[in-house]
Amino acid sequence: MSLNAHLETLKKKHHDMSEAIEAAQRSPATDGLELTDMKKQKMRLKEEITRLSA
């Protein structure tokens, strides 16, 4: 997989995670720990995107 394709995949996962977090925040049944884990995953994706883009 080329670097550009990998970056695009990471960006899509980051976008999908953002949408999942927003949906989870609107749901009263969402566990706080689950939401925290989702946010950490999103942050790791962002860090990897930034690292590979530099």
PyMOL commands that set and color helices and strands:
alter all, ss='L'
color gray80, all
select helices_A, chain A and resi 3-26+32-53
alter helices_A, ss='H'
color red, helices_A
deselect
rebuild
show_as cartoon
